[in-house]
Amino acid sequence: MPALNLPANFSASAIVVRVEKRYGLAGYARLVKLIELLGVNDRAAGGVVPLSMSDWLDALQASPDELHEFLGFLSKAGWLNYSVGHDPGAPLVVEFHAADDFLPDAAPILFTDPAQWVFWCETELNMPPRVSGDPYSQGLFRRWCASNVTVTEMQLACEAATKGQPDLSPSALHRHLQAVRLARLEQAKA
């Protein structure tokens, strides 16, 4: 069974205090249950947990309205994002902002296949398949695999890209990725 890390002062953290104030101990239990679902999910998903609506309702012992209200509260608090696809039977997808805080010995997520970067770019950045499937993009994805680019590094590159002109094309991300890696090297020298 996968393990989880809950800080010793978890119940005193800002999000838990806000959840308990609004939802009581039932809210605290639902928050812990969310973290458990993160723990049993595939680590390579990078904190993204897709489940059917019925699975979410069963796991959190909530009605559809209660579930959306609870997830909306956590989303507004900056703890997670969630979305539901428009297609019938589409999963409800929860993305934890600080997933690594709760996973033991969180190792950086390394993709070993360009298709993993394609999936990540399409799901996380809403990159259209015509861009992610472009031969130049595919070449960059192979290069990222070969040079052990982590999802964390790419998230930092995305943050840097959105500060200026939000160009999240593979070539723009690659430029920002190089800057992120250079900054890490400079920090290591200091």
HELIX and SHEET records of a PDB file:
HELIX    1   1 PHE A   10  ALA A   12  5                                   3    
HELIX    2   2 ALA A   14  VAL A   40  1                                  27    
HELIX    3   3 ARG A   43  ALA A   45  5                                   3    
HELIX    4   4 MET A   53  LEU A   60  1                                   8    
HELIX    5   5 PRO A   64  LYS A   76  1                                  13    
HELIX    6   6 ALA A   99  ASP A  101  5                                   3    
HELIX    7   7 PRO A  114  GLU A  124  1                                  11    
HELIX    8   8 PRO A  129  SER A  132  1                                   4    
HELIX    9   9 PRO A  135  ALA A  146  1                                  12    
HELIX   10  10 VAL A  151  LYS A  163  1                                  13    
HELIX   11  11 PRO A  170  LYS A  189  1                                  20    
SHEET    1   A 3 VAL A  48  LEU A  51  0                                        
SHEET    2   A 3 LEU A  92  PHE A  96 -1                                        
SHEET    3   A 3 LEU A  80  VAL A  84 -1                                        
END                                                                             
